[in-house]
């Protein structure tokens, strides 16, 4: 995703520079294109690029953390004794006589 954000940033810079000199080229489908539309579209594309870059870095960190952290079953393979509750003897004896 980081790679895609750099590609989008490149195309955004290209769109902005061409649009500032000749707004008719990138906005060929409009009758009267102006530089304000170029700036608005560029702003949106920059925000998308930064968001994609941040999300890509976050996903890479999560993937590294998963790869480094051992699994729960592999970390402790020796059996651990578990305490078992025993019934209270006084209560069991009282129930026998009643």
Order of alpha helices (4+ residues) and beta strands (2+ residues): alpha-alpha-alpha-alpha-alpha
